[in-house]
Amino acid sequence: MRLQLSRSSISLFVWRTAMQCVAVFLTWFLLVRDQIFQWRLVASGDPTDTSSPAMVPEAQDGEESSIEENEKDKDETFEVWFQRICEAVKGNDPDIDELQLDCKDESVTLDENKMKVLADAMEHNQYVTSLIFQNMTIEGGAAAQLKRLLQTNRSVTTLTLDEVGGEGCMAASIGLALHPSSSVRILHLRDNVIDESTAQACGLMLKSNRQLVKLGFSHNTIDAEGISHLSVGLLANRGLKILDLSGNRLNDTSISKICNALVHNDSLEYLSLDFNNFGVVGSQAISSMLRRNRGIREIHLFGNSINGEGGQALAESLRHNCSLKTMILSFNNIGDEGAKAFGEALKVNTTLTKLWFPSNVIGHQGLHAFGDCLPLMNGLEELHVGDFFDLAAVEGLLKGLKKNTRIVTLRMQSPISEIGGLSSVEEEMDFYLRLNKSGRSILQSSPKMSLSLWALALEKANHNQHHTGNPDALYHILRSKPDVMEFSTRR
């Protein structure tokens, strides 16, 4: 018995040691491989499918040689891989609709010869609709070949250039400017250093290209002169629907230039200015633009330096704007005065349906003032106030919510009961929100409920989507209009 136990212990020790060695080896191998080079190709369909030669290289000399193949010189490995990719693209492989070249090694560049091979392969391709270059340097002759690729290809609809350098962005912009009927409709230029000449090329592209509907121009380094060139392009452009300028550290002057360019642009529907660096003057410029613009449906101003005065300016614009549906103001500093101004403005504005302003240094006075305006708001449907408020502030919001029939979603962090569930105030808030979802507003249609409204209320009750299935609209009718029961009995 002792001998058997000893052998088992030895076997277990040997087994554990072997597994640890294998784990150490695999970890070392993966780290070395990732440090040498990393490129990715993303294709449509099942990502685990290895039948396509563009996805996984064929085995060389059997399974045993796979480690040896991966230990080849990085340039040789890339040459084989890249050639295989381009052959598949040139052969119009229908399984490849997205080509992503992502290099995390900053020392590797996509040279002119390789870009020429790719441009030749893409010239007559019909299936690759998304082309992505990330974490590499595209410059010189390679940039010129990228420009040629964009002038000759007819399949790519989405082009992404993230961290490729200014020359790559300039080449893409010039290529799209010289080919105004290009198939590219979505362009992402992110995390690049945009100098004045590159910005000028971007402005030229925006002037001449009429196919582009979305421009993601975020987290770049761009100076005031560059913004001027970009603004000139935006002034002439009437095709863009989505513009993302977040994370560019745009100051008041830069924001003013952008807003002046967009005043009469009625085609733009979405504008993001998140994480920039503007304050009161920038807020006033946005307010002036929103007063006259009739196209923008959604604006994001998350994480800037908008104080009470800036908040009041933005709120004032809502008294005149009749197209904006969503405004995101999270993580600013509008304070109580800003909250009060938005409450008063939304008594007049009936088109804004979604307003977010959590983390804005709003106290119970500001929340009370906003709550007092809720009964007269006829447009707002979703409200996000965030933050932890005291019970008095929450009760002030509830008081206004009782007489508001439009809001169906309220996001906030508020007091909970001692047992961890909803507090009584929150339960009552939830009840009135469910009433609004169920069609409480139909009760305002007539002081005396007609048969048609009674049928509509029953329909709303039966289609209630709340998980408990409570017919809130019907319950509210019976609780607030007991004469309805007498009416139905007489029938």
Phi, psi and omega in degrees: 000318180295320181296319179295319179296321179295316178297319179297319180295318179296316180299318179295320179296315179298317181298314180296318180298318180297317180295322178295320178297316179298317181297317179297318181296314181296320178299314178299318183296316181294321179295315180296318181296318181291325180289328181291306185191143177218116174232149180228145171236126178251124180239160180287168178086202182287118182292346179269357181286120181255014182286334181279129180296342180281340183274310185224129179298147178294150180296139180250119176058037174087173183295328185296337185270003186297319180294318179298321180296322181287345181266011176290168175303139187299321180294320179295318179299316179293321180302313180296314181297312184295320179297320180295319179299309184295325177296319179294319179294317180295329178277008178057049176296115184291347180282349182253107176244352176223126180245115184241118177250109187233113181242117181270352177274110186295344182277351184267134177238155174265102189282177185299317183296316180293318179294327177295317178299317179294318179298319177297318181293326183277346188303318183246013180289141184245355190245333180285111182255344180232124181237121188233125173242126183220143171055051178209174177249120176248113184210168175058231181297327178296320178296321178295321178291326175296319177300317179295321179302315182289336179279337185254334183283147181235008185251330186290124177250340179232123180238127180236128177231095181250122179055054179247354181097161184295324182296322178296317178295320179296317180298317179296317181296315180294319179301318179285331177290320180282349179232071187298341178261023180304153179283346182293122180245341179234125181233125176246120173238097189231146177058047178237161173266110184259105177276182186296319181292322177293318177297323178296320177295321177297318178297319178297320178298317179294329178292315191264330185278129182248000183265337185291126179246344180220129176236115175262101186240067188243154175055041175258167171255110184220136183265182184298320179295322178296319178297325178299315179295319179295321180295322178299319177294318179294327179298324183270342186281137177229020181250331183298137174247334182230127180228119179247110179244028184287151173069024180259004181054045179284130179270186183302318182296315180295318179298321179298319179296316179297315182294321177299326180286336186259000184307313185254016178272101183267001179271332181291130183248335184227129180226124177245123175238029180299151172051053172246205189222038182256159181232232186297310183298318177296320178297320178294323177294319177296318179300314179298321179294317181293332178297325186254338181285138182240014183247322187295126179257335185216131180227134181244125182233031184298134169068048175243203181242047181277114181263194182300317180295318177294322178296320178296323178295317179294320179297320180299326180295333181290341177290340184246337183277135181234021180236333184292131180253328185226133173227124179251116183240018185302147175057056169233211185212048186286336175067190182296319182296321178295318179298317178297319180296320178292322177299314180295320182294324182283353170287337180261317183283131180242006183257331179290122182251344184223124179225125177241126173216046174290160178055056180232023178055044178263126179263190183292332178293316179294320180291321176299314181298320178293318179298325179297335182272347185303319182301336183258007177271125183243011180236320187297129180242332180231127182230131177237109180257338177060199173056160175265118179251156177286168185299323180298320180293318180294321178295326176296322177291321179297320180303317179286326182294330180300330183253011177255130183250008185254320186291126179244345180227122177232118180252124179197160172252112186226172182301144176245166183287169183295333181272003174096355180268198178290141174286167180298325178294317180293322178298320179290322175301314180300322180297313182290328175295320178291328175298317180296320177296329183275357176099038181300334184295342180294338180290341180277353185289330182205136177296329176249123188284124178274170179299323182294320178290326177297318178296321180294321179296318178297320179297316178298320181295319182291335182258017179298130183263005179293146188297334180281341180075013179294128178284080190300317182297316179296317180298319180295320179299312183293330181281322186262341181227073182297338180293343178297322179296320178296322179298315182290329179292320179297327178294000000 
